[in-house]
Amino acid sequence: MSQPPAKAREVFIQGVTLAGRTFRPSDWAERLAGAMSCFRPGGARGGIGAYIGYSPLCVPRVINGIKCVIVNEELKKLEPMAWDFVMNFARDNELQVAEACLLPEPSAAMAKKTPD
């Protein structure tokens, strides 16, 4: 018996408008993810051990040559206003949005295996 598909755990905001144009400025994904950097599991880190980095809940990526921001739905639970901010950004700028789940890359050992 097959199981129903798992609910999407991530939203991909793509740097392409609904009209098919590339979204500008070219660093929009880094800017958006940077604005969300303090929203992370366990809260923002401060002090001498703090470092600058993206939240694991909102990261910029290039997928098939298209800039994207991958937003984990955990952000909605952690901080609903931050979730609304990124989703409203996508809507207001008419960006393409897809629900999916990013799969981990296969390890090098698995990639070298070939069926006999």
N, C-alpha and C positions, 0 to 999 in steps of 0.2 A: 504494500500500500504506500503510495507516495505521500510525502508531507507537503503541506502548503509552503510556498516560498516564504523565506524569512522577510520580515519587514525591513525596509531599507534603513540603514543606520547612519547614512551620510547623505548630504545634499551637495551636489557639484554645481557651483555657480560658474558658468562658462563666460569667457571674455568675448562672446559673440552675441550681438543683439538679436532680437526676434526677427529683425529685418535682414539678418545675415551679415551685418557689418562688424568689423573688429572693433572692440571697445577701446577707447582711449581715456586717459593716458596709458602708456605702455606699462607703467608700474602699478596699475590699479590693484592688482592682486596682492602685491607686497604691502601696499598701503592699507588695504582692508584687513588683511591678516595681522598687520602690525597694530592696528587699532584694537584688535581683539586679543592681543598678546597677554593681557593680565587675567583673562578669564580662563583659568586652568584648574584641573582637579587639585584640590588641596589649597587653592587660593594663590594669590600673587606672592612671589618670593621677593624679599627685600634683604638688605644688609650686605655685608661684605661678600657673601657667597652667591649673591644674585648675579644673573647674567641676562643679556638681551637675547630673546628668542621668541619664536612663535608659540602660541598655545597649541597643544596637540589636538585641540578641539576645532581649530580654524587655521588651516595651513594653505599656503599658495603652492601650486604645482603646475607643470606644463604637461598636458596629456594630449597625445597625437598632435603636437604643435600648437595647441590652444591653451592660453593661460586660463587657469581655473583657481577657485578657492574651494577647498573641501571643508565643509562644516559638519561636524559630528553632532547628531541630535542630542547628545549629552549636554551640549551648550544650552539647549532649551530648558533642561531640568536645573542646571547650575545657575543660569542667569537669563530668565525669559526676555528681559529688555535687550540684552546683547543679541539673542537669537532674532528678535524682531528687527533690530538694527540691520543685521546682515541680510535678512530676507526682504526688508523694505528697500535696501540698497539695490538688490537685484531687480525688484519690481519697478522701482522708480527709474532705473536705467535701462529697463526692458531687456535684461540679460536672460539668456537661456539657462534654465535650471533643470537638473535631472536628479532623481533620487536613485542611489545605488549604494554599493558597499565595495570599497577599495580592497582588493585582495592582496595579501602580502606577495612580494616577489619570490619566485622559487629560489632556493639556495643554489649556489654554483654546482654543488654535487648533484642535485636533482636535475639541473639543466643539462649536465653532461651525460646523464643516463640515456641510453637508447634501447628500445625494445629489441630483443633477440629474435 
